[in-house]
Amino acid sequence: MKIKNYLEDYVEEIAREQLNKIPELAYNERALMDVMALVLNKLSPMYVVTDMGRIITEVKLSSEQIRAKVLAAVLNAIKKIRKNLVV
């Protein structure tokens, strides 16, 4: 197993979900990368290197509190990139 920040996949999932609700940002890979960079720099990483660590992290990521925290960070990041959007 390699070292992995499991928060990356989770942030990407939520960011895609939210960006696809906004016509000018839907399916925009640059917007996705910008949002992910902002969010991942704001939140604490969740690195794992073992299967046990992966399981524990997946349980943590399933909590509503973590989802709310990630969703709030994603929405704030989207707000920031929309201000600087060049179409």
C-alpha positions as CSV (number, residue, x, y, z in Angstrom):
1,M,0.0,0.0,0.0
2,K,1.2,3.5,-0.8
3,I,0.8,6.6,1.3
4,K,-2.4,8.3,0.5
5,N,-4.4,11.3,1.6
6,Y,-7.9,9.9,1.7
7,L,-9.3,13.4,2.0
8,E,-8.4,14.1,-1.6
9,D,-10.9,11.6,-3.0
10,Y,-13.6,12.8,-0.7
11,V,-13.0,16.5,-1.5
12,E,-13.0,15.7,-5.2
13,E,-16.3,13.8,-4.9
14,I,-18.0,16.7,-3.1
15,A,-16.4,19.4,-5.2
16,R,-17.6,17.7,-8.5
17,E,-21.1,17.3,-7.0
18,Q,-21.3,21.0,-6.1
19,L,-19.6,22.4,-9.3
20,N,-21.8,20.4,-11.5
21,K,-24.8,22.3,-10.1
22,I,-23.4,25.5,-11.4
23,P,-23.7,25.8,-15.2
24,E,-20.6,27.9,-15.8
25,L,-18.5,25.6,-13.7
26,A,-20.0,22.2,-14.5
27,Y,-17.4,19.8,-15.9
28,N,-14.7,22.4,-15.7
29,E,-11.5,20.6,-14.7
30,R,-9.6,23.8,-13.9
31,A,-12.3,24.9,-11.5
32,L,-12.3,21.5,-9.9
33,M,-8.5,21.6,-9.4
34,D,-8.7,25.2,-8.0
35,V,-11.4,24.2,-5.5
36,M,-9.6,21.1,-4.5
37,A,-6.3,23.0,-3.9
38,L,-8.1,25.6,-1.8
39,V,-9.9,23.0,0.3
40,L,-7.0,20.6,0.8
41,N,-4.8,23.5,1.9
42,K,-7.4,24.5,4.4
43,L,-8.3,21.1,5.9
44,S,-6.0,18.8,7.8
45,P,-4.8,15.9,5.7
46,M,-5.9,12.3,6.4
47,Y,-2.9,10.2,5.3
48,V,-2.9,6.5,5.6
49,V,-0.3,3.8,4.9
50,T,-2.0,0.6,6.2
51,D,-5.3,-1.2,5.5
52,M,-6.3,-0.5,9.2
53,G,-5.6,3.2,8.7
54,R,-7.7,3.1,5.6
55,I,-10.6,1.5,7.4
56,I,-10.4,4.0,10.3
57,T,-10.2,6.9,7.9
58,E,-13.2,5.7,5.9
59,V,-15.2,5.5,9.1
60,K,-14.2,9.0,10.0
61,L,-15.1,10.2,6.5
62,S,-18.6,8.7,6.8
63,S,-19.5,11.0,9.7
64,E,-21.9,13.9,9.1
65,Q,-19.6,16.3,10.9
66,I,-16.7,15.7,8.5
67,R,-19.0,15.9,5.5
68,A,-20.4,19.2,6.7
69,K,-16.9,20.5,7.3
70,V,-15.7,19.5,3.8
71,L,-18.9,20.8,2.2
72,A,-18.5,24.2,3.9
73,A,-14.9,24.4,2.7
74,V,-15.9,23.4,-0.8
75,L,-18.7,26.0,-0.9
76,N,-16.3,28.7,0.3
77,A,-13.7,27.7,-2.3
78,I,-16.3,27.9,-5.1
79,K,-17.3,31.3,-3.9
80,K,-13.7,32.4,-4.2
81,I,-13.1,31.0,-7.6
82,R,-16.4,32.5,-8.9
83,K,-15.2,35.9,-8.0
84,N,-12.1,35.4,-10.1
85,L,-13.8,33.5,-12.9
86,V,-12.6,34.4,-16.4
87,V,-14.9,33.0,-19.1
